[in-house]
Amino acid sequence: MATEIEAVRTLMKKFASVPMSLADACLVRMTELEPKSVVLTLDSDFRIYRRHRRQLVPTISPRKS
C-alpha cells in the first residue's frame, strides 16, 4: 500500500462526491496496475468510477431489473 498511497488518495479525492471508500479506491488502482483484471461487485458505484482518468473499470455485476 505504501507505494500506491498517492494514487489511491488521488482516486478518493476525484470521486469524493460518490463517495469512494478506501477499499473501492484500492480495487480501481489494482485494475490500473493489472489491465486484464475484472472486478466482481454488487456496488453500483463502479459504473461511475474510472481508471486512468477516463476508462471504465471492467466489472461483473448483476443487472438491475
PyMOL Python script that loads the backbone (N, CA, C, O; Angstrom):
from pymol import cmd

cmd.read_pdbstr("""\
ATOM      1  N   MET A   1       0.822  -1.189   0.000  1.00  0.00           N
ATOM      2  CA  MET A   1       0.000   0.000   0.000  1.00  0.00           C
ATOM      3  C   MET A   1       0.869   1.256   0.000  1.00  0.00           C
ATOM      4  O   MET A   1       0.494   2.264  -0.599  1.00  0.00           O
ATOM      5  N   ALA A   2       2.011   1.207   0.657  1.00  0.00           N
ATOM      6  CA  ALA A   2       2.856   2.395   0.791  1.00  0.00           C
ATOM      7  C   ALA A   2       3.248   2.976  -0.563  1.00  0.00           C
ATOM      8  O   ALA A   2       3.300   4.195  -0.730  1.00  0.00           O
ATOM      9  N   THR A   3       3.520   2.111  -1.518  1.00  0.00           N
ATOM     10  CA  THR A   3       3.949   2.600  -2.833  1.00  0.00           C
ATOM     11  C   THR A   3       2.801   3.158  -3.663  1.00  0.00           C
ATOM     12  O   THR A   3       3.037   3.881  -4.631  1.00  0.00           O
ATOM     13  N   GLU A   4       1.576   2.838  -3.305  1.00  0.00           N
ATOM     14  CA  GLU A   4       0.407   3.254  -4.086  1.00  0.00           C
ATOM     15  C   GLU A   4      -0.482   4.280  -3.383  1.00  0.00           C
ATOM     16  O   GLU A   4      -1.526   4.663  -3.910  1.00  0.00           O
ATOM     17  N   ILE A   5      -0.068   4.725  -2.191  1.00  0.00           N
ATOM     18  CA  ILE A   5      -0.938   5.586  -1.392  1.00  0.00           C
ATOM     19  C   ILE A   5      -1.318   6.879  -2.105  1.00  0.00           C
ATOM     20  O   ILE A   5      -2.461   7.323  -1.995  1.00  0.00           O
ATOM     21  N   GLU A   6      -0.395   7.487  -2.826  1.00  0.00           N
ATOM     22  CA  GLU A   6      -0.711   8.745  -3.511  1.00  0.00           C
ATOM     23  C   GLU A   6      -1.732   8.526  -4.627  1.00  0.00           C
ATOM     24  O   GLU A   6      -2.646   9.334  -4.791  1.00  0.00           O
ATOM     25  N   ALA A   7      -1.589   7.457  -5.386  1.00  0.00           N
ATOM     26  CA  ALA A   7      -2.553   7.148  -6.452  1.00  0.00           C
ATOM     27  C   ALA A   7      -3.929   6.852  -5.860  1.00  0.00           C
ATOM     28  O   ALA A   7      -4.945   7.271  -6.414  1.00  0.00           O
ATOM     29  N   VAL A   8      -3.967   6.138  -4.750  1.00  0.00           N
ATOM     30  CA  VAL A   8      -5.233   5.816  -4.086  1.00  0.00           C
ATOM     31  C   VAL A   8      -5.885   7.091  -3.540  1.00  0.00           C
ATOM     32  O   VAL A   8      -7.094   7.277  -3.675  1.00  0.00           O
ATOM     33  N   ARG A   9      -5.098   7.954  -2.934  1.00  0.00           N
ATOM     34  CA  ARG A   9      -5.628   9.229  -2.418  1.00  0.00           C
ATOM     35  C   ARG A   9      -6.186  10.085  -3.553  1.00  0.00           C
ATOM     36  O   ARG A   9      -7.232  10.717  -3.407  1.00  0.00           O
ATOM     37  N   THR A  10      -5.489  10.101  -4.670  1.00  0.00           N
ATOM     38  CA  THR A  10      -5.944  10.880  -5.819  1.00  0.00           C
ATOM     39  C   THR A  10      -7.305  10.378  -6.294  1.00  0.00           C
ATOM     40  O   THR A  10      -8.195  11.177  -6.588  1.00  0.00           O
ATOM     41  N   LEU A  11      -7.468   9.066  -6.371  1.00  0.00           N
ATOM     42  CA  LEU A  11      -8.757   8.494  -6.763  1.00  0.00           C
ATOM     43  C   LEU A  11      -9.848   8.882  -5.771  1.00  0.00           C
ATOM     44  O   LEU A  11     -10.945   9.271  -6.171  1.00  0.00           O
ATOM     45  N   MET A  12      -9.549   8.776  -4.482  1.00  0.00           N
ATOM     46  CA  MET A  12     -10.545   9.094  -3.462  1.00  0.00           C
ATOM     47  C   MET A  12     -10.955  10.567  -3.521  1.00  0.00           C
ATOM     48  O   MET A  12     -12.121  10.895  -3.302  1.00  0.00           O
ATOM     49  N   LYS A  13     -10.008  11.450  -3.813  1.00  0.00           N
ATOM     50  CA  LYS A  13     -10.334  12.873  -3.951  1.00  0.00           C
ATOM     51  C   LYS A  13     -11.185  13.107  -5.195  1.00  0.00           C
ATOM     52  O   LYS A  13     -12.162  13.856  -5.155  1.00  0.00           O
ATOM     53  N   LYS A  14     -10.813  12.468  -6.290  1.00  0.00           N
ATOM     54  CA  LYS A  14     -11.541  12.651  -7.545  1.00  0.00           C
ATOM     55  C   LYS A  14     -13.000  12.224  -7.409  1.00  0.00           C
ATOM     56  O   LYS A  14     -13.893  12.880  -7.945  1.00  0.00           O
ATOM     57  N   PHE A  15     -13.239  11.136  -6.700  1.00  0.00           N
ATOM     58  CA  PHE A  15     -14.585  10.592  -6.571  1.00  0.00           C
ATOM     59  C   PHE A  15     -15.179  10.838  -5.185  1.00  0.00           C
ATOM     60  O   PHE A  15     -16.012  10.061  -4.720  1.00  0.00           O
ATOM     61  N   ALA A  16     -14.757  11.905  -4.531  1.00  0.00           N
ATOM     62  CA  ALA A  16     -15.236  12.230  -3.182  1.00  0.00           C
ATOM     63  C   ALA A  16     -16.743  12.449  -3.144  1.00  0.00           C
ATOM     64  O   ALA A  16     -17.375  12.198  -2.117  1.00  0.00           O
ATOM     65  N   SER A  17     -17.321  12.906  -4.231  1.00  0.00           N
ATOM     66  CA  SER A  17     -18.761  13.170  -4.250  1.00  0.00           C
ATOM     67  C   SER A  17     -19.593  11.894  -4.338  1.00  0.00           C
ATOM     68  O   SER A  17     -20.805  11.937  -4.127  1.00  0.00           O
ATOM     69  N   VAL A  18     -18.957  10.750  -4.647  1.00  0.00           N
ATOM     70  CA  VAL A  18     -19.720   9.496  -4.801  1.00  0.00           C
ATOM     71  C   VAL A  18     -20.153   8.958  -3.439  1.00  0.00           C
ATOM     72  O   VAL A  18     -21.330   8.600  -3.382  1.00  0.00           O
ATOM     73  N   PRO A  19     -19.451   8.841  -2.382  1.00  0.00           N
ATOM     74  CA  PRO A  19     -18.017   8.916  -2.159  1.00  0.00           C
ATOM     75  C   PRO A  19     -17.347   7.579  -2.425  1.00  0.00           C
ATOM     76  O   PRO A  19     -18.007   6.541  -2.457  1.00  0.00           O
ATOM     77  N   MET A  20     -16.027   7.608  -2.616  1.00  0.00           N
ATOM     78  CA  MET A  20     -15.250   6.394  -2.869  1.00  0.00           C
ATOM     79  C   MET A  20     -14.587   5.960  -1.565  1.00  0.00           C
ATOM     80  O   MET A  20     -13.911   6.752  -0.908  1.00  0.00           O
ATOM     81  N   SER A  21     -14.784   4.704  -1.200  1.00  0.00           N
ATOM     82  CA  SER A  21     -14.148   4.177   0.009  1.00  0.00           C
ATOM     83  C   SER A  21     -12.697   3.798  -0.297  1.00  0.00           C
ATOM     84  O   SER A  21     -12.296   3.708  -1.458  1.00  0.00           O
ATOM     85  N   LEU A  22     -11.935   3.581   0.750  1.00  0.00           N
ATOM     86  CA  LEU A  22     -10.555   3.124   0.596  1.00  0.00           C
ATOM     87  C   LEU A  22     -10.522   1.796  -0.163  1.00  0.00           C
ATOM     88  O   LEU A  22      -9.683   1.599  -1.042  1.00  0.00           O
ATOM     89  N   ALA A  23     -11.429   0.896   0.178  1.00  0.00           N
ATOM     90  CA  ALA A  23     -11.470  -0.409  -0.490  1.00  0.00           C
ATOM     91  C   ALA A  23     -11.757  -0.248  -1.984  1.00  0.00           C
ATOM     92  O   ALA A  23     -11.110  -0.891  -2.811  1.00  0.00           O
ATOM     93  N   ASP A  24     -12.714   0.597  -2.331  1.00  0.00           N
ATOM     94  CA  ASP A  24     -13.038   0.828  -3.744  1.00  0.00           C
ATOM     95  C   ASP A  24     -11.848   1.441  -4.476  1.00  0.00           C
ATOM     96  O   ASP A  24     -11.537   1.047  -5.600  1.00  0.00           O
ATOM     97  N   ALA A  25     -11.188   2.401  -3.844  1.00  0.00           N
ATOM     98  CA  ALA A  25     -10.026   3.040  -4.461  1.00  0.00           C
ATOM     99  C   ALA A  25      -8.910   2.026  -4.701  1.00  0.00           C
ATOM    100  O   ALA A  25      -8.235   2.069  -5.729  1.00  0.00           O
ATOM    101  N   CYS A  26      -8.723   1.124  -3.759  1.00  0.00           N
ATOM    102  CA  CYS A  26      -7.704   0.080  -3.924  1.00  0.00           C
ATOM    103  C   CYS A  26      -8.051  -0.836  -5.095  1.00  0.00           C
ATOM    104  O   CYS A  26      -7.173  -1.210  -5.872  1.00  0.00           O
ATOM    105  N   LEU A  27      -9.320  -1.196  -5.222  1.00  0.00           N
ATOM    106  CA  LEU A  27      -9.729  -2.048  -6.338  1.00  0.00           C
ATOM    107  C   LEU A  27      -9.541  -1.350  -7.680  1.00  0.00           C
ATOM    108  O   LEU A  27      -9.052  -1.957  -8.634  1.00  0.00           O
ATOM    109  N   VAL A  28      -9.923  -0.091  -7.756  1.00  0.00           N
ATOM    110  CA  VAL A  28      -9.728   0.656  -9.006  1.00  0.00           C
ATOM    111  C   VAL A  28      -8.241   0.745  -9.318  1.00  0.00           C
ATOM    112  O   VAL A  28      -7.832   0.536 -10.459  1.00  0.00           O
ATOM    113  N   ARG A  29      -7.443   1.049  -8.323  1.00  0.00           N
ATOM    114  CA  ARG A  29      -5.983   1.135  -8.543  1.00  0.00           C
ATOM    115  C   ARG A  29      -5.416  -0.194  -9.001  1.00  0.00           C
ATOM    116  O   ARG A  29      -4.553  -0.222  -9.878  1.00  0.00           O
ATOM    117  N   MET A  30      -5.876  -1.291  -8.433  1.00  0.00           N
ATOM    118  CA  MET A  30      -5.388  -2.607  -8.859  1.00  0.00           C
ATOM    119  C   MET A  30      -5.720  -2.872 -10.321  1.00  0.00           C
ATOM    120  O   MET A  30      -4.928  -3.494 -11.028  1.00  0.00           O
ATOM    121  N   THR A  31      -6.881  -2.409 -10.787  1.00  0.00           N
ATOM    122  CA  THR A  31      -7.215  -2.595 -12.204  1.00  0.00           C
ATOM    123  C   THR A  31      -6.340  -1.718 -13.091  1.00  0.00           C
ATOM    124  O   THR A  31      -6.117  -2.042 -14.258  1.00  0.00           O
ATOM    125  N   GLU A  32      -5.848  -0.620 -12.550  1.00  0.00           N
ATOM    126  CA  GLU A  32      -4.905   0.201 -13.313  1.00  0.00           C
ATOM    127  C   GLU A  32      -3.559  -0.520 -13.456  1.00  0.00           C
ATOM    128  O   GLU A  32      -2.908  -0.449 -14.499  1.00  0.00           O
ATOM    129  N   LEU A  33      -3.166  -1.205 -12.400  1.00  0.00           N
ATOM    130  CA  LEU A  33      -1.882  -1.907 -12.399  1.00  0.00           C
ATOM    131  C   LEU A  33      -1.940  -3.238 -13.143  1.00  0.00           C
ATOM    132  O   LEU A  33      -0.944  -3.678 -13.719  1.00  0.00           O
ATOM    133  N   GLU A  34      -3.098  -3.868 -13.129  1.00  0.00           N
ATOM    134  CA  GLU A  34      -3.317  -5.162 -13.809  1.00  0.00           C
ATOM    135  C   GLU A  34      -4.438  -4.979 -14.827  1.00  0.00           C
ATOM    136  O   GLU A  34      -5.594  -5.270 -14.520  1.00  0.00           O
ATOM    137  N   PRO A  35      -4.124  -4.505 -16.026  1.00  0.00           N
ATOM    138  CA  PRO A  35      -5.145  -4.117 -17.002  1.00  0.00           C
ATOM    139  C   PRO A  35      -6.144  -5.218 -17.403  1.00  0.00           C
ATOM    140  O   PRO A  35      -7.256  -4.903 -17.827  1.00  0.00           O
ATOM    141  N   LYS A  36      -5.778  -6.469 -17.282  1.00  0.00           N
ATOM    142  CA  LYS A  36      -6.687  -7.556 -17.675  1.00  0.00           C
ATOM    143  C   LYS A  36      -7.620  -7.973 -16.545  1.00  0.00           C
ATOM    144  O   LYS A  36      -8.453  -8.861 -16.729  1.00  0.00           O
ATOM    145  N   SER A  37      -7.493  -7.350 -15.389  1.00  0.00           N
ATOM    146  CA  SER A  37      -8.322  -7.729 -14.246  1.00  0.00           C
ATOM    147  C   SER A  37      -9.752  -7.219 -14.401  1.00  0.00           C
ATOM    148  O   SER A  37     -10.019  -6.255 -15.118  1.00  0.00           O
ATOM    149  N   VAL A  38     -10.665  -7.901 -13.701  1.00  0.00           N
ATOM    150  CA  VAL A  38     -12.087  -7.549 -13.701  1.00  0.00           C
ATOM    151  C   VAL A  38     -12.560  -7.578 -12.252  1.00  0.00           C
ATOM    152  O   VAL A  38     -12.208  -8.485 -11.498  1.00  0.00           O
ATOM    153  N   VAL A  39     -13.351  -6.594 -11.868  1.00  0.00           N
ATOM    154  CA  VAL A  39     -13.878  -6.510 -10.505  1.00  0.00           C
ATOM    155  C   VAL A  39     -15.253  -7.169 -10.462  1.00  0.00           C
ATOM    156  O   VAL A  39     -16.144  -6.807 -11.230  1.00  0.00           O
ATOM    157  N   LEU A  40     -15.419  -8.119  -9.577  1.00  0.00           N
ATOM    158  CA  LEU A  40     -16.710  -8.742  -9.319  1.00  0.00           C
ATOM    159  C   LEU A  40     -17.337  -7.966  -8.169  1.00  0.00           C
ATOM    160  O   LEU A  40     -16.789  -7.944  -7.067  1.00  0.00           O
ATOM    161  N   THR A  41     -18.491  -7.322  -8.414  1.00  0.00           N
ATOM    162  CA  THR A  41     -19.033  -6.410  -7.409  1.00  0.00           C
ATOM    163  C   THR A  41     -20.552  -6.337  -7.433  1.00  0.00           C
ATOM    164  O   THR A  41     -21.191  -6.598  -8.452  1.00  0.00           O
ATOM    165  N   LEU A  42     -21.106  -5.979  -6.299  1.00  0.00           N
ATOM    166  CA  LEU A  42     -22.526  -5.641  -6.186  1.00  0.00           C
ATOM    167  C   LEU A  42     -22.699  -4.136  -6.063  1.00  0.00           C
ATOM    168  O   LEU A  42     -23.824  -3.640  -6.004  1.00  0.00           O
ATOM    169  N   ASP A  43     -21.586  -3.405  -6.023  1.00  0.00           N
ATOM    170  CA  ASP A  43     -21.563  -1.964  -5.802  1.00  0.00           C
ATOM    171  C   ASP A  43     -21.771  -1.216  -7.119  1.00  0.00           C
ATOM    172  O   ASP A  43     -20.925  -1.280  -8.012  1.00  0.00           O
ATOM    173  N   SER A  44     -22.879  -0.517  -7.239  1.00  0.00           N
ATOM    174  CA  SER A  44     -23.189   0.210  -8.479  1.00  0.00           C
ATOM    175  C   SER A  44     -22.272   1.405  -8.706  1.00  0.00           C
ATOM    176  O   SER A  44     -22.237   1.946  -9.811  1.00  0.00           O
ATOM    177  N   ASP A  45     -21.529   1.829  -7.686  1.00  0.00           N
ATOM    178  CA  ASP A  45     -20.606   2.954  -7.854  1.00  0.00           C
ATOM    179  C   ASP A  45     -19.523   2.654  -8.888  1.00  0.00           C
ATOM    180  O   ASP A  45     -18.940   3.576  -9.458  1.00  0.00           O
ATOM    181  N   PHE A  46     -19.253   1.390  -9.130  1.00  0.00           N
ATOM    182  CA  PHE A  46     -18.228   1.040 -10.111  1.00  0.00           C
ATOM    183  C   PHE A  46     -18.650   1.413 -11.531  1.00  0.00           C
ATOM    184  O   PHE A  46     -17.824   1.388 -12.444  1.00  0.00           O
ATOM    185  N   ARG A  47     -19.912   1.757 -11.727  1.00  0.00           N
ATOM    186  CA  ARG A  47     -20.346   2.285 -13.024  1.00  0.00           C
ATOM    187  C   ARG A  47     -19.906   3.733 -13.193  1.00  0.00           C
ATOM    188  O   ARG A  47     -19.823   4.236 -14.313  1.00  0.00           O
ATOM    189  N   ILE A  48     -19.624   4.401 -12.076  1.00  0.00           N
ATOM    190  CA  ILE A  48     -19.216   5.803 -12.081  1.00  0.00           C
ATOM    191  C   ILE A  48     -17.691   5.932 -12.106  1.00  0.00           C
ATOM    192  O   ILE A  48     -17.147   6.787 -12.806  1.00  0.00           O
ATOM    193  N   TYR A  49     -17.005   5.079 -11.340  1.00  0.00           N
ATOM    194  CA  TYR A  49     -15.548   5.159 -11.235  1.00  0.00           C
ATOM    195  C   TYR A  49     -14.885   4.957 -12.596  1.00  0.00           C
ATOM    196  O   TYR A  49     -15.403   4.256 -13.464  1.00  0.00           O
ATOM    197  N   ARG A  50     -13.726   5.593 -12.755  1.00  0.00           N
ATOM    198  CA  ARG A  50     -12.923   5.451 -13.961  1.00  0.00           C
ATOM    199  C   ARG A  50     -11.487   5.159 -13.576  1.00  0.00           C
ATOM    200  O   ARG A  50     -10.983   5.667 -12.575  1.00  0.00           O
ATOM    201  N   ARG A  51     -10.839   4.341 -14.376  1.00  0.00           N
ATOM    202  CA  ARG A  51      -9.414   4.111 -14.161  1.00  0.00           C
ATOM    203  C   ARG A  51      -8.648   4.885 -15.225  1.00  0.00           C
ATOM    204  O   ARG A  51      -9.162   5.132 -16.316  1.00  0.00           O
ATOM    205  N   HIS A  52      -7.437   5.259 -14.907  1.00  0.00           N
ATOM    206  CA  HIS A  52      -6.620   6.074 -15.812  1.00  0.00           C
ATOM    207  C   HIS A  52      -7.404   7.277 -16.320  1.00  0.00           C
ATOM    208  O   HIS A  52      -7.311   7.646 -17.491  1.00  0.00           O
ATOM    209  N   ARG A  53      -8.168   7.874 -15.434  1.00  0.00           N
ATOM    210  CA  ARG A  53      -8.962   9.101 -15.654  1.00  0.00           C
ATOM    211  C   ARG A  53     -10.229   8.913 -16.459  1.00  0.00           C
ATOM    212  O   ARG A  53     -11.249   9.507 -16.108  1.00  0.00           O
ATOM    213  N   ARG A  54     -10.225   8.103 -17.543  1.00  0.00           N
ATOM    214  CA  ARG A  54     -11.402   8.055 -18.408  1.00  0.00           C
ATOM    215  C   ARG A  54     -11.905   6.661 -18.754  1.00  0.00           C
ATOM    216  O   ARG A  54     -12.996   6.533 -19.308  1.00  0.00           O
ATOM    217  N   GLN A  55     -11.158   5.628 -18.450  1.00  0.00           N
ATOM    218  CA  GLN A  55     -11.545   4.269 -18.838  1.00  0.00           C
ATOM    219  C   GLN A  55     -12.507   3.652 -17.830  1.00  0.00           C
ATOM    220  O   GLN A  55     -12.348   3.801 -16.619  1.00  0.00           O
ATOM    221  N   LEU A  56     -13.499   2.962 -18.358  1.00  0.00           N
ATOM    222  CA  LEU A  56     -14.396   2.214 -17.478  1.00  0.00           C
ATOM    223  C   LEU A  56     -13.616   1.155 -16.719  1.00  0.00           C
ATOM    224  O   LEU A  56     -12.657   0.584 -17.238  1.00  0.00           O
ATOM    225  N   VAL A  57     -14.030   0.900 -15.501  1.00  0.00           N
ATOM    226  CA  VAL A  57     -13.452  -0.189 -14.709  1.00  0.00           C
ATOM    227  C   VAL A  57     -14.178  -1.467 -15.137  1.00  0.00           C
ATOM    228  O   VAL A  57     -15.401  -1.539 -15.012  1.00  0.00           O
ATOM    229  N   PRO A  58     -13.462  -2.472 -15.634  1.00  0.00           N
ATOM    230  CA  PRO A  58     -14.134  -3.704 -16.039  1.00  0.00           C
ATOM    231  C   PRO A  58     -14.771  -4.390 -14.822  1.00  0.00           C
ATOM    232  O   PRO A  58     -14.102  -4.663 -13.826  1.00  0.00           O
ATOM    233  N   THR A  59     -16.059  -4.656 -14.924  1.00  0.00           N
ATOM    234  CA  THR A  59     -16.778  -5.267 -13.805  1.00  0.00           C
ATOM    235  C   THR A  59     -17.682  -6.385 -14.268  1.00  0.00           C
ATOM    236  O   THR A  59     -18.089  -6.453 -15.428  1.00  0.00           O
ATOM    237  N   ILE A  60     -17.976  -7.244 -13.345  1.00  0.00           N
ATOM    238  CA  ILE A  60     -19.045  -8.234 -13.485  1.00  0.00           C
ATOM    239  C   ILE A  60     -19.979  -7.954 -12.313  1.00  0.00           C
ATOM    240  O   ILE A  60     -19.569  -7.997 -11.153  1.00  0.00           O
ATOM    241  N   SER A  61     -21.228  -7.669 -12.630  1.00  0.00           N
ATOM    242  CA  SER A  61     -22.202  -7.384 -11.583  1.00  0.00           C
ATOM    243  C   SER A  61     -23.579  -7.774 -12.077  1.00  0.00           C
ATOM    244  O   SER A  61     -23.829  -7.826 -13.281  1.00  0.00           O
ATOM    245  N   PRO A  62     -24.484  -8.051 -11.123  1.00  0.00           N
ATOM    246  CA  PRO A  62     -25.852  -8.406 -11.536  1.00  0.00           C
ATOM    247  C   PRO A  62     -26.555  -7.232 -12.197  1.00  0.00           C
ATOM    248  O   PRO A  62     -26.287  -6.075 -11.874  1.00  0.00           O
ATOM    249  N   ARG A  63     -27.439  -7.530 -13.107  1.00  0.00           N
ATOM    250  CA  ARG A  63     -28.229  -6.476 -13.755  1.00  0.00           C
ATOM    251  C   ARG A  63     -29.327  -6.013 -12.825  1.00  0.00           C
ATOM    252  O   ARG A  63     -29.829  -6.771 -11.996  1.00  0.00           O
ATOM    253  N   LYS A  64     -29.690  -4.748 -12.979  1.00  0.00           N
ATOM    254  CA  LYS A  64     -30.838  -4.234 -12.244  1.00  0.00           C
ATOM    255  C   LYS A  64     -32.082  -4.544 -13.046  1.00  0.00           C
ATOM    256  O   LYS A  64     -32.095  -4.372 -14.264  1.00  0.00           O
ATOM    257  N   SER A  65     -33.134  -5.001 -12.377  1.00  0.00           N
ATOM    258  CA  SER A  65     -34.386  -5.312 -13.070  1.00  0.00           C
ATOM    259  C   SER A  65     -35.345  -4.158 -13.003  1.00  0.00           C
ATOM    260  O   SER A  65     -36.452  -4.244 -13.535  1.00  0.00           O
TER     261      SER A  65
END
""", "prot")
cmd.dss("prot")
cmd.show_as("cartoon", "prot")
cmd.util.cbc("prot")
cmd.orient("prot")
